[in-house]
Amino acid sequence: MVWPAGSNMEKFEGKVFTALCTTNILISSLVFSKITREQREPYMDEIFHVPQAQKFCEGKFYEWDPMITTLPGLYLVSVGLIQPVVWLAGLSGRAVCSAAMLRFINTLFNCGNLYLLYLVVCHIHHKDKSRTACRRILTALALSTFPVLYFFTFLYYTDAGSTFFILFAYLMTLYASHKMAALLGVCAILFRQTNVVWVVFCAGTVVAQQLDEAWAAEQAKKRDHPRSPSAFHVPLSVAGGKRLVRFLWGFVTTPANVKTVVVATWPYLLVGAGFVSFVVLNGGIVVGDRTSHEACLNFPQLFYFLSFTLLLSLPLTFCPRRLLRFLQSVRRQPLLYLALFALALLLVWRFTHVHKYLLADNRHFPFYVWQRVFQRHPLVRYLLVPVYVFAAWSFQDTLLQGRSLFWALAFAVCLVVSTVPQKLLEFRYYIVPYLLYRLHMPLASTPRLLLEFGLYTAVNAATVYIFLYRTFQWPDSTDVQRFMW
């Protein structure tokens, strides 16, 4: 990172962050070493990823395991990093592309994620640098240890690399380097096809900025009117919704506005067009085996994400006054919340889908969440609706602090598109939306950030311990099985 010439505080912040990066590498390397010693052979999805990467290391780029459903981004990056070692040492590709070496690539991605998280935090929360330096560092450090993401940096999965390229693309979007952002978005899609949603989000933030400017210009003309709202405020009412719809319709039907948006977002539009072409030629978004990856309208998946977010962000958001404000909001707008409760009940009733893997694979934590919570009684899924509504209120209440409405709408649309079509309850799908949500929360106080980091560290320690030492065996197999996210 190029530090701007300035105060000693900025130099001190750079030194502290560098020290934390070094410490993170050392601790992650120790954890990586321990996990690799205990689980030498490929485990779970690694039984597909590791052999495929080894074929690429041997130059067999046309041999493909049909059980793999993602594009070969992870394997191409692996070959790009490992092949120079092969050439310099005169070794065979398969010898160097061991499971341990391939896993270590994700540990390197973890270090990159810490760096990118810090840069994004610095860009989003750039005001009053001298007073927020410690909090920016702690925010990046805590998010780099986000439990689901951190665990998979020690196995050969796509999550660490996928997150790295999405964060990198978003950082370039923030710096208005849109061609680079689009290129990095392509890299992210090569890791996981559904990342196209977050490339669209990057474009959406650009469009949101254009909408903000148009909205502000429109409101400026009305400021002499005593009832005019502030530039970015839209009242939560039927009248406010109508005003917003009229504004958006006027914006998209004005050729000059459309031209401005196209000029600003053309790199992302090219990526979108390329992705649509891929889907048409491929006959779908999934490559390889599609039987277990069928899209559906699983609206409760959004409720699961909101509950997950509420739980993981408790160190920052927990406050009795927050619950009181929610109850006051319900009292002020009972009809609105009654409609929300009814809609949530309907979605849970009609659109709850349960994937066969969720019911069959007892190695994953979601299996136990479903078994011990949702399957305790048929009414449990309906009794949780008040929690879902509160989680949704808390989510939007936090997200709109310092964010424009149009930015929030872009994020909300991408969140729905990324979660609802997923039939399988899988916490890994929540990594990117959670990180983007958390990055845009107002900077918390130092004690709350330390509490967040402590919670994540405790969860990570427990997860790694359970994975390593609470093994079990299936009755019809002698293989050692391990619990994991």
Secondary structure, DSSP 8 states (H G I E B T S, - for coil): ----S--HHHHHHHHHHHHHHHHHHHHHHHHHHHHHHH--S--TTHHHHHHHHHHHHTT-TT---TT--S-THHHHHHHHHHHHHHHHHT--HHHHS-HHHHHHHHHHHHHHHHHHHHHHHHHHT-SSHHHHHHHHHHHHHHHHT-HHHHHGGGTT-SHHHHHHHHHHHHHHHHTT-HHHHHHHHHHHHHH-GGGHHHHHHHHHHHHHHHHHHHHHHHHHTTTTSTT---TT---SSHHHHHHHHHHHHHHHT-HHHHHHHHHHHHHHHHHHHHHHHHHHHHTSS--S--TT------THHHHHHHHHHHHHTHHHH--HHHHHHHHHHHHH-HHHHHHHHHHHHHHHHHH----HHHHH-TTBHHHHHIIIIITS-TTHHHHTHHHHHHHHHHHHHHHTTT--HHHHHHHHHHHHHHHTT--S--GGGGHHHHHHHHHTS----HHHHHHHHHHHHHHHHHHHHHHHH--B--TT--S-B--B-
